[in-house]
């Protein structure tokens, strides 16, 4: 087994000083060598797996630092106004909105989608829920604005905008 450059190879040695083998026990000797080799491979693999787990944990912890947060505003046909933020990070894509009455609405979306039009599901603290169709401005790679529209389960219709598009929303 060859070792990668710059990596120290550690071996696991087994001592069988009290083991008495009968004459003609070559197959047992081969099995001991195989066992020793397997233990060595398991140890080396665990070391590599430990490094992979540490790398994944570092990425997850640092992903909270690498997120995009944009302002979002929504209005309903019942003259409710919600404000909040739209977040995109390595962990999730989410929307969090609140109105003056204290009703909160939350939703999630696929932040890795490359489509211009995406779907989102919203649920509110007053029991309303519904689908949202969001249209992101072009170009998608750098777009930090867009509009959306949807309908809640009680028939309430709403429109929303985020980023630079908030200025276009009716007051």
Legacy VTK file of the C-alpha trace (Angstrom):
# vtk DataFile Version 3.0
C-alpha trace
ASCII
DATASET POLYDATA
POINTS 171 float
0.000 0.000 0.000
1.524 3.286 -1.043
1.180 6.362 1.116
0.236 9.823 -0.186
2.984 12.443 -0.207
3.418 14.399 2.984
1.315 11.983 5.023
2.904 9.950 7.748
1.901 6.346 7.689
0.930 4.879 10.996
0.777 1.171 11.488
-0.990 -0.986 14.004
1.182 -3.803 15.247
-0.243 -6.930 16.803
1.776 -9.202 19.046
0.774 -12.787 19.503
3.452 -13.925 21.962
1.147 -16.321 23.827
-0.341 -17.805 20.712
0.837 -21.342 19.985
0.320 -22.425 16.430
0.343 -26.094 15.419
2.718 -27.290 12.766
1.551 -26.603 9.234
-0.490 -23.530 10.223
0.455 -21.361 7.289
-3.172 -20.443 6.598
-3.515 -19.073 10.144
-0.390 -16.965 9.645
-1.871 -15.581 6.418
-5.099 -14.736 8.257
-3.155 -12.857 10.938
-1.379 -10.843 8.244
-4.731 -10.091 6.570
-6.226 -9.019 9.900
-3.276 -6.737 10.566
-3.645 -5.185 7.103
-7.396 -4.688 7.564
-6.902 -3.026 10.945
-4.317 -0.710 9.400
-6.732 0.230 6.585
-9.560 0.903 9.048
-7.317 3.171 11.120
-6.091 5.103 8.090
-9.658 5.404 6.797
-10.900 6.697 10.135
-8.220 9.352 10.134
-9.280 10.474 6.677
-12.967 10.371 7.647
-12.226 12.462 10.745
-10.632 15.100 8.528
-13.659 15.039 6.208
-16.052 15.455 9.132
-14.036 18.388 10.482
-14.073 20.012 7.036
-17.851 19.593 6.757
-18.368 21.046 10.244
-16.169 24.043 9.408
-18.180 24.687 6.236
-21.465 24.505 8.131
-20.249 26.847 10.853
-18.791 29.328 8.386
-21.842 29.216 6.125
-23.750 31.308 8.634
-21.232 34.073 7.913
-21.730 33.803 4.142
-25.371 34.696 3.696
-27.234 37.273 1.655
-29.995 39.175 3.446
-32.359 41.410 1.459
-35.339 43.489 2.585
-38.782 42.251 1.468
-42.209 43.899 1.533
-45.622 42.328 0.889
-49.120 43.791 0.632
-52.422 41.898 0.659
-55.779 42.678 -0.924
-57.025 43.217 2.657
-54.646 46.209 3.025
-52.181 44.351 5.259
-48.529 45.336 4.915
-45.781 42.884 5.822
-42.065 43.692 5.991
-39.114 41.468 6.664
-36.118 39.853 5.085
-35.222 37.297 2.477
-32.155 35.177 3.277
-29.971 32.949 1.152
-27.092 30.942 2.612
-25.411 27.597 2.082
-27.848 26.076 4.564
-31.216 27.452 3.433
-33.228 29.988 1.500
-35.900 31.588 3.671
-38.315 34.501 3.978
-39.465 36.006 7.289
-42.191 38.690 7.316
-44.177 40.459 10.050
-47.048 42.969 9.992
-48.101 45.641 12.502
-50.630 43.258 14.103
-47.829 40.839 15.025
-48.695 38.185 12.444
-45.565 36.478 11.164
-45.179 34.569 7.911
-42.296 32.283 7.044
-41.331 30.430 3.915
-38.499 28.477 2.375
-37.194 28.178 -1.152
-34.427 26.431 -3.066
-31.607 28.948 -2.916
-29.540 26.890 -5.379
-32.183 26.965 -8.137
-31.004 28.518 -11.394
-34.552 29.179 -12.629
-35.812 32.740 -12.974
-39.255 31.761 -11.633
-39.306 29.754 -8.412
-42.010 28.441 -6.082
-42.146 29.060 -2.360
-44.550 27.875 0.330
-45.504 30.385 3.046
-47.212 29.736 6.380
-48.388 32.392 8.829
-48.919 32.462 12.583
-52.670 33.098 12.122
-53.144 29.784 10.292
-52.974 31.044 6.722
-50.732 29.285 4.260
-50.230 29.268 0.523
-47.992 29.104 -2.506
-45.886 31.949 -3.798
-44.579 32.381 -7.336
-41.424 34.499 -7.258
-39.740 36.019 -10.308
-36.115 36.978 -9.894
-34.631 39.818 -11.885
-31.932 39.032 -14.437
-29.051 38.263 -14.480
-29.668 35.429 -12.041
-26.099 35.157 -10.777
-26.105 38.697 -9.403
-29.836 39.488 -9.142
-30.716 40.751 -5.719
-34.241 41.860 -6.453
-37.520 40.547 -7.769
-41.275 40.321 -7.332
-43.739 37.672 -6.236
-47.449 36.990 -5.997
-49.520 34.358 -4.284
-52.780 33.296 -2.728
-53.391 32.039 0.788
-55.791 29.263 1.781
-58.414 31.793 2.975
-58.482 33.510 -0.429
-56.204 36.417 0.537
-54.113 37.491 -2.441
-50.807 39.267 -2.025
-47.912 40.727 -3.951
-44.391 41.270 -2.742
-41.042 42.637 -3.801
-37.517 42.415 -2.501
-34.296 44.318 -2.974
-34.455 47.328 -5.300
-37.995 46.422 -6.380
-39.446 47.528 -2.998
-39.384 51.131 -4.226
-41.886 50.150 -6.955
-44.442 48.796 -4.439
-47.557 50.911 -3.754
-47.480 52.629 -0.391
LINES 1 172
171 0 1 2 3 4 5 6 7 8 9 10 11 12 13 14 15 16 17 18 19 20 21 22 23 24 25 26 27 28 29 30 31 32 33 34 35 36 37 38 39 40 41 42 43 44 45 46 47 48 49 50 51 52 53 54 55 56 57 58 59 60 61 62 63 64 65 66 67 68 69 70 71 72 73 74 75 76 77 78 79 80 81 82 83 84 85 86 87 88 89 90 91 92 93 94 95 96 97 98 99 100 101 102 103 104 105 106 107 108 109 110 111 112 113 114 115 116 117 118 119 120 121 122 123 124 125 126 127 128 129 130 131 132 133 134 135 136 137 138 139 140 141 142 143 144 145 146 147 148 149 150 151 152 153 154 155 156 157 158 159 160 161 162 163 164 165 166 167 168 169 170
